Amino acid sequence: MSAGARPYVVGLTGGIGSGKSAAADRFAALGAAVVDTDQIAHQLTAPGGAAMPAIEAAFGAGVVAADGALNRPAMRTLAFEDTAARKRLEAILHPMIRDESERRCRCAAAPYVILAVPLLVESGTYRERIDRLCVVDCPEAVQVARVMARSGLDAHQVRAIMAAQATREARLAVADDVVDNAGTVAALQARIDALHVGYLARAARAKGL
């Protein structure tokens, strides 16, 4: 991406339960534009979503809920039991998500953009679309406890999801910035506030200001 073609883009990622959403919310409150690929994916698989015809054609009516949205529990079970099914789903969704997230980044009216991508490190394409990589991090035991508390999944199910993601070590190895989110909300926000000041300066330099 050329520096002047679109806003300065910071990739935001982290494992499930790490606190990416809380971090993104803080960046948004400070004035950054947030492009969330999870949100885009939900829109694509909502009733009438652009991805639903291809998903139904690939997997059948069993993965479509009564309202026409994706039946997420059914699809989740299928995808985690069958690697080929997960890859078929990704082949449908990922190009659509990539195109829409690129459009939103390009159209953003903000000093810089936070591109929130849960599987950014796992992707071979997102790194070339960002200027900097920010990883939200916490111990794996904290991740498991948080996801169990909010989702009703048991520890085995949560760890199965984590096993399909990059390891904590792999994310930290490629991070430009790390947000430690093992502590309080106030500590998280203080770290985000400090990063925000730096990103404003970097975005200004990238634009030649």
C-alpha positions in Angstrom: 0.0 0.0 0.0 1.4 3.4 -0.8 1.5 5.8 2.1 -0.5 8.6 0.4 -3.1 6.4 -1.3 -5.3 5.8 1.8 -5.2 6.4 5.5 -2.4 5.0 7.7 -3.7 1.5 8.7 -2.9 -0.3 11.9 -3.8 -4.0 12.0 -5.3 -5.0 15.3 -5.4 -8.7 16.3 -5.2 -11.1 19.2 -6.5 -14.5 20.2 -10.1 -15.2 21.1 -10.9 -13.7 24.5 -7.8 -11.4 24.4 -9.9 -8.2 24.4 -9.6 -7.0 20.8 -13.1 -5.6 20.9 -12.4 -3.6 24.0 -9.2 -2.3 22.4 -11.0 -1.4 19.2 -13.7 0.4 21.1 -11.1 2.6 22.8 -9.4 3.4 19.6 -12.7 4.4 18.1 -13.5 6.6 21.1 -10.2 8.4 20.5 -11.1 9.2 16.9 -9.7 6.4 14.9 -11.8 4.7 12.2 -12.3 1.0 13.0 -12.9 -1.5 10.2 -13.9 -4.8 11.9 -13.7 -7.9 9.7 -15.8 -9.8 12.2 -18.6 -7.3 11.8 -18.3 -7.5 8.0 -18.5 -11.3 8.2 -21.7 -11.1 10.4 -23.2 -8.7 7.8 -22.3 -11.1 4.9 -24.0 -14.0 6.8 -27.0 -12.2 8.1 -30.5 -12.7 6.6 -30.1 -11.6 3.0 -26.4 -11.4 3.4 -24.3 -11.5 0.2 -22.5 -14.7 1.2 -25.5 -16.8 2.0 -26.4 -18.1 -1.4 -22.9 -19.4 -1.9 -22.7 -20.9 1.6 -26.1 -22.7 1.1 -24.9 -24.0 -2.3 -21.7 -25.3 -0.7 -23.1 -26.8 2.5 -26.8 -27.3 2.1 -29.9 -26.0 3.9 -28.7 -27.4 7.2 -26.4 -24.4 7.8 -29.1 -21.9 7.1 -31.3 -20.7 10.0 -35.0 -20.2 9.6 -34.6 -16.4 9.1 -32.1 -17.0 6.3 -29.0 -16.2 8.3 -26.1 -18.5 8.8 -26.8 -21.2 11.4 -23.6 -20.5 13.4 -23.6 -23.5 15.8 -24.2 -25.9 12.9 -21.5 -24.2 10.7 -19.1 -24.1 13.7 -19.5 -27.8 14.4 -19.0 -28.7 10.7 -16.0 -26.4 10.3 -14.2 -27.7 13.3 -14.9 -31.3 12.6 -13.9 -31.1 8.9 -10.9 -29.0 7.8 -12.0 -29.2 4.2 -15.3 -27.6 5.1 -13.6 -24.8 7.0 -11.4 -24.1 4.0 -14.5 -24.1 1.7 -16.2 -21.6 4.0 -13.0 -19.4 4.1 -12.8 -19.5 0.3 -16.3 -18.0 0.1 -16.0 -15.5 2.9 -12.4 -14.3 2.8 -12.4 -12.6 -0.6 -15.7 -10.8 0.2 -14.4 -9.7 3.6 -11.1 -8.5 2.0 -12.9 -6.5 -0.7 -15.3 -4.8 1.8 -12.6 -4.1 4.4 -10.4 -2.6 1.7 -13.3 -0.3 0.6 -14.0 0.8 4.1 -10.3 1.5 4.8 -10.0 3.5 1.6 -13.2 5.6 2.4 -12.4 6.2 6.1 -12.3 9.9 7.1 -10.0 9.7 10.2 -6.4 10.3 11.0 -5.7 6.6 10.8 -7.6 3.3 10.5 -7.7 0.3 12.9 -8.2 -2.8 10.8 -9.4 -5.4 13.3 -8.7 -8.9 12.0 -9.0 -11.9 14.4 -6.9 -14.1 12.2 -4.5 -11.5 10.8 -1.3 -13.3 11.6 -2.7 -16.5 10.0 -3.5 -14.6 6.8 -0.9 -14.3 4.1 -2.5 -11.1 2.7 -3.3 -8.7 5.4 0.2 -7.9 6.4 0.9 -6.2 3.1 -2.2 -4.0 3.6 -1.2 -2.6 7.0 1.5 -0.1 8.1 1.8 -1.5 11.6 0.7 -4.5 13.6 -0.8 -4.2 17.1 -1.4 -7.4 19.1 -3.7 -7.6 22.1 -2.3 -10.2 24.5 -3.1 -12.0 27.7 -2.3 -15.4 29.2 -4.1 -18.4 27.6 -5.8 -19.3 30.9 -7.3 -15.8 30.9 -8.5 -16.2 27.3 -10.2 -19.5 28.2 -11.9 -18.1 31.3 -13.2 -15.0 29.5 -14.6 -17.0 26.5 -16.3 -19.5 28.8 -17.9 -16.7 30.8 -19.3 -14.9 27.8 -20.2 -17.8 25.5 -21.3 -20.8 27.5 -18.7 -23.0 25.7 -16.7 -25.4 27.8 -12.9 -25.3 28.2 -12.4 -28.1 25.6 -14.4 -26.2 23.0 -12.6 -22.9 23.7 -9.2 -24.6 23.4 -10.3 -26.2 20.1 -11.0 -22.7 18.8 -7.6 -21.5 20.1 -5.8 -24.5 18.5 -7.1 -23.3 15.1 -5.6 -19.9 15.6 -1.9 -18.8 15.6 -0.1 -19.4 18.9 0.4 -16.6 21.3 4.1 -16.8 20.6 3.6 -16.5 16.9 1.5 -13.4 17.3 4.0 -11.7 19.7 6.9 -12.6 17.3 5.5 -10.4 14.5 3.9 -7.6 16.6 5.1 -4.0 16.3 3.1 -3.1 19.4 1.7 -5.3 22.2 -1.2 -4.4 24.4 -1.1 -6.4 27.7 -4.7 -7.0 28.6 -4.3 -9.3 31.5 -5.3 -6.6 34.0 -7.9 -3.9 34.4 -9.9 -2.0 31.8 -8.2 1.2 33.0 -4.8 -0.3 32.3 -5.9 -1.4 28.8 -7.3 2.1 28.0 -4.1 3.7 29.3 -2.0 1.6 26.9 -4.3 2.3 24.0 -4.2 6.0 24.8 -0.4 6.0 24.6 -0.4 4.1 21.3 -3.0 6.5 19.9 -0.6 9.4 20.3 2.1 7.4 18.5 -0.2 6.4 15.7 -1.3 10.0 15.1 2.4 11.0 14.8 3.2 8.1 12.4 0.1 8.8 10.3 1.1 12.4 10.0 4.7 11.5 8.9 3.3 9.0 6.4 1.3 11.8 4.8 4.3 14.1 4.8 2.9 16.4 7.5 
